[in-house]
Amino acid sequence: MLGRNAVVLSFLSVGLWMLAGLSAGQHSEPGGGGKGEGSSKTKSGVPLSEPASPPRREEKGEGAKPEADPVSKRLANLEESLGFVESGLTKKVEDLLLFRRLEDVAVVDKVRYTGPPPRVVKNPTGQGAGNPVIIQAYTFLPRKLLSQGKLPLVILVHGGVHGDFNGNNVHVLRELLEQGYAVFAPEYRGSSGYGKDFWQLIDYGGLETEDVFAGRQWMLENHDNIDGNRVGIMGWSHGGMITLMNLFAHPKDYQVGYAGVPVCDLVARMGYKDQAYRDQFSAAYHIGKTAEEDVNEYRRRSPAWNAEKLQTPLLIHTTTNDEDVNVLEVEHLIQALKAADKKFGHKVFQNAPGGHAFNRIDTKLARESRAEVYRFLAKYLNPPNAMK
C-alpha cells in the first residue's frame, strides 16, 4: 500500500511541476499555499498541503480586475483538484505511519461516527440534504492497561485552519498512553485529507465544537472500559479554541481542560491577519460574511466573548512571542475570565523558544511545560500511572 501511494505521489508531483510551467506560460498568478496555526506559511497563509481558498468575486465595473481566461480557469481548477488528491494520499500514508509508530504501546483504530448536519447546504431540497455529517476519528487505548479496570479518557483536538491529526502528535500520544489514558482524536468538519466537500464543511468556532462532543459520546457508548466521570479535553491553537468552546457548551461532561496557545478572539484576529486569511472565513461555504458585516457572529465563535460560561477546571498556556496566535488574544481571554470571577490556571511564558509551538517540540522547556499540563490533568482524571 505504501509503495503504491509513493508511486501515485510521484506522478502527482510531475503533474504539479508541469502545471506550474503551463501556468507560468499563461502569465497567470500562482495560487496560494502555506500552513497556518503552528506551521510554516507562505504569503497567502493557506496550508501547503491544502488547496488555496477560492478567490472572492469582485464586482464588475470601473477598476475591476478582468476575468481570468478559460485556460487559466481550467488550470486553476486542475491545480485545486490535484491539491485535494495529494492531501488524500498524504493522509493515507500518514495513517499507516501513525499506526506503525504506536503499535508497541497502543491499540489503534480509525472509526466513523456522525456530527450535526452541515450549517451551509448548497441545495436544501436535494436528496440527503440535512443528513448528519460523517466524522472520522482515531482511537488509542493503552495496550498494557486494557484489563486493569476503567480508564480515563482524553479528547485530543488537532489545530490548524483545515488541519488534521498526524504524526506530529506521536510524542504527546505516547506520554498520555504511558500514563494510562485512552485517547480520542477527532477529524472534525473542515479537516484536510477527506476531499473538497468535507473541507468546505468547515465551521470554525461553530459546529466543529459539536463534532468533537459527539465523538466524546461515541467513545463512551462504544467502550465499556472507559470511565465517563473521568473525561478531559485538550488541544493547541485552533484545538485549544475548540477545547474552550466544548468546556463552555458542555461544562458537566468534562472534568478538566487544557488550552495551549488558543485562538480566543476572532474579531481581533480578523484585524491583524492578512486578507487571504480573512477570506477563508468570509467564504460563502463558511461564515459567509466578514467581521465588519457581522461582528456578533465572530464574537459568538470566540472564547474570550464567552468566558462567563466556564465551570470546569482549566489551565491555559501561551507565550509572548507567538507568531500565529498573538498573545493579545489570550490576554483578552484571561482578563474576561478574571472579570467573570472564574477560577482557572494560566501561565504566560516570556519569549519561549519555539513560539507558537513552544511546548509541543522536544526541548527541555517543552517537556517541563507538558509535565505541568499532565500533573494538572491528573488531579481530576486520576490516571493509573500519573506523572510525578
N, C-alpha and C positions, 0 to 999 in steps of 0.2 A: 504493500500500500504506500509506504513512504517513498519507494523508488518511483512509483507511478506518478505521485504528486510532484516529485522533483523534476521529472521529465516534462510534465504539463507546465510547471512554473518556468522551466527553461524556454519552452515555446512562447509562453506568455511574455517573458522578458524581451525576446526577439521582436514580438509583435509590438510591444510598447516602444521599443527602440525605433522601429520602422515608423510607427505613428508619430513619434517626436520629429523625425525627419520630414515626414509629409506635412506636419503642422508648420514647421519652420519654412517649408517651401511655399505654403499658402500665406505666410506672413500673419498667421493668427496668433493671438496672445496665448501663452501657456496657461494651463489650468493650475489651480491652487493645490497645495499639499502641505504636510507638516503636522506634527502632533500638538495637541493642546492638553492642558491639565497634567503636567508631570512628565512631559517628554519633549524632544526637540521639535522646533517649529520652523516652518517656512514663513514667508511674508503673509500668506493667507490665513495661517492659524488652523488649517484643516488637516487632520491626520494624514500622513503619507500613505497609510495602509487603507485609506478610505477615499472614495470619490469626493471631489470638491462639491460643496453645495451649489445648486444651480444658481446662476446669476439672477438678480432681481430684474424684472422687466422695467424699462424706462418708458415714460410717456412720450409718444411721438410729438414732434413739433420742433420749433427752432431750438437748436442747441442739443437735440437728442442724438445719441450715437446711432449710426446706421446699423441695420440688422446684419448679422453675420451671413455670409454667402452660404449656399446649400452645402458645398463641400466641407466648409468649416463646421457647420452644424453636424453633419454626419460624423466627422472626425471627433467632435466633442462627445457625441452620443456613444461612439465606439470606445473612446477613452474611458467614459464613465462605466460602460458595461464591463470592460476589461478590469477596471478597478474593483468592481464587485466580485468578479470571478476570482481575481487574485486574493481578495480578502477571504473568500470562502475556502479556497485551497489552503491558505495560510492557517486558517482556523483548524482545518482537519489535521495538518501536520503538527501544530501546537498541541492539539488534544492528545495525539499519540505520544508526544514527548512528555506531556504533563502526567499522563497515566504511568509512563515508564519511570519517571523520576521519583514518584511517590509510592510505587508498588511495595517497597520494603516496609513502609510504616502505615499505609492506609489501604482500606478497601475503597476504591474509587469507582464512581458511576456517573453517567450523564443521563439526566431524566428530563421529562417534559410534563408541564402542568399548565394551567390556564390562569391568566390575569383578567382584568376588566376588558370590555370591548374598547376599540380604538376611540380616542377623543375626536379625531377628524376622520370622517368616512367620505370617500370620493363619490360614491353612489349609494345613498341611504336606502334606496328601494331595490338594490341589486341582491342577487342570491347570496346569502351568507352575511349580508351587511349586519353589523351589530353583534356578530359572534365574538365570544371571548378570544383574546389574543393568546396564542400558544407560546409559552416561555420555556426556554431550555435552561438547565442549571446543572452544576456539579455538586456531588455529594462526596464527602470524605469522612470515613469512620476509622478511628484509631484501631489498627489491626490487633494490637496486643491487649486491648481492653474490652473487646466485644462481649465477653462473658462475665464481666465484673459489675453487673448492675446498671442502673440508669446513668446515662451520660449527659453532661451539659452540652448545650448547642450554641455555637457562634455563627451568626449570619455575617458573612464577609462580602462586602459590596464593592465591586470594582469602580474605578473612576473613569474620567475622560469623557469628553463630548463624543459620542459614538465610540466609546472604548469597548474593551472586552476583558474577560478574565483569562489570564495567560500565565506563562511560566515565570513572569516577574514576581508572582506571588508565592513561589515554592518555599522560600525560606520562612515566610510568615506562616504558611500552612504547616510546615514541619514543626515550628515552635508551638503552634496551637495543638497539633496532634500529639506531640510528646507530653503535653500537659494533660491530655485525656479528653480534649474537646472533640465532639462531632462538628463538622463544618459544612455549611451550605452556602454556595456561591452562585447567585442567580445572574443570568444574562438578560436583564430587563429590557423592555422595548427600546429600540434605537441602538442596541449594541451591534458591533460590527461582526461580520463573518456569517450572516444569515440572510443575505440578499437585500436588494433595494427596498422591497416592500416593508420588511421588518425594520430596516434602517430608518425609513421615513415615518415610522410609528413613534419616533422619539417624542417624549413628553417631559421635558426637563423640569423637575420640581413638581410634576403633576402625577399622572397615573403610574409612572415608574415606581413611585412610593408604594402603591398598592400591589404592583407586580412582586416586589420584594416581600411584602407582608403575606401575600398569597403563598409564596414559597415557604415562609415560616410555617404556615398552616399545613401545607402539603407534607413537610418534613415530619411534623408531629403525628399526622394522620397515618403515615406510612412506615414509621419506625418506632416500634413499641419500646425500644431500649433508650429512648431519649426522654429526658425529664422536662416536661412542659413548664415547670416552675423554675427552670434554670436556663433561660434563653437570653443571650446578649447579642448585640449588633455592633459592627464596627466597619469603618471604611475611611479612605483618604480622599481629599479633593471632592469631586462630584460624589464619590462614595460616602464621604463624610457628610455631605449635604443630605443624601438620601437617608443616612443613619439618623440625622437630626429630625428630618421630616417624619420618619417612622416613629421615633420616640414621641413626637408631638401628636401624631394622629392615633397612635395605639399605645398609650402610656402604661396600660395594665398588662400588656403582652410581652414586655421586655423587662428584665430585671436590671439591666445596665447597658450603657452605650459608650463608645469611644469615637470621636470625630477628629481626624488628623487633617490639618491644613484645609478645613472645609470651606467650600463655596457657601457664603452666608447671605449675600445681598445682591440680587440680580439687578436691582436698579442702579446701584453704584457700579456694578461690574460692566453694565452696558455703557457706562460713562467713560471707563478707562481702557476698554478693549477696542480693537480696530473694527472697521466696517465689515470686513469678511466674517469676523466672529459674530457680530450683531445680526448679520444676515441669516445665520444658522437658526436663530431664534424667531425672527420675523417671517421665515419662510411659510408659505401657505399650508404646507403639511405639518407645521409645528404650531407655534403660538399664533402666527398669522398677523401679528401686529407688533410694532416697535414699542419700546418702553414709553416713548413720547406719546404714542397713540393710546396706550392702555397701561398706565403706570400701576394701577391697582392689581392687574393680573400678574405683573412681575413681582409685586410685593407679596401677593398670595403664595408665590412659589419660593419665597426667601425665608430661611430660618430666622434671620435677625428680626424679621417683622412678625414672627410667630412665637417669640421667646416665652411669652406668658403661659404657653401650653405645657411647658416642661414639668414633668412629675417624676421622672426616672433618674437615678444616679447617672451622672455624665462627666466624662473627662474630655477636655479639648486641648490639643497641642497645635501650635503654629510657630513660625519664625519670622523675624522682621525682614529678612531678605528673600522672602518667597517671590519668585519671578513670575508666578502664574496667578495664584490667589493672593492679591495684595493684602497685607496684614490689616489694612483698614476695614476689610470685610469682617474679619474675625473679631477685631476690636469692637465693631458695632454690635456683634452678637453678644460678646462678653458684657458690654455696657447695658444692653437690653435685658439680659438675664439678671444682672445685678439690680437694675431698676425695678424688675418684677419680683425682687426678693427671693430669687431661686438659689438653691444650694447646688453647687457644682464645682468640679475641679478644673483648673486650667493652668497652662504654662506657655508663656511667650518666650521662645528662645531668641537670643540675640545673634543674628548673622550666622546661624548654624550652617556648617559646611554641607553642601548638597541642596540648599534652598528648599524648593517645593518638595523634593524627595528626601529631605534630611534624615528622617528616621525610618526610611524604607531601604536604605543602602546598607553596606556591610562595614561601616565604621564603628569604632568603639562608642561614640556618642549615639549612633542609631540603635545599637544593641541595648544601651542603657535606657534609652527612651522607650523602646519597646518593652523592656523589662518592667518599667514603671507602669506601662499600659496593662501588662499581664497581671501584675500584682493588684491593680485596681479592679480588673475583671474578676479575679479570683475571690475577692471579698464578697461578691454577690452570686457567683456561679459555682464556687467550691469544686474545682476540677480535681480528679484523683491525684494528679502529680503537679500540684501548683508550684509555680516558680518561686523560689525563696528570695 
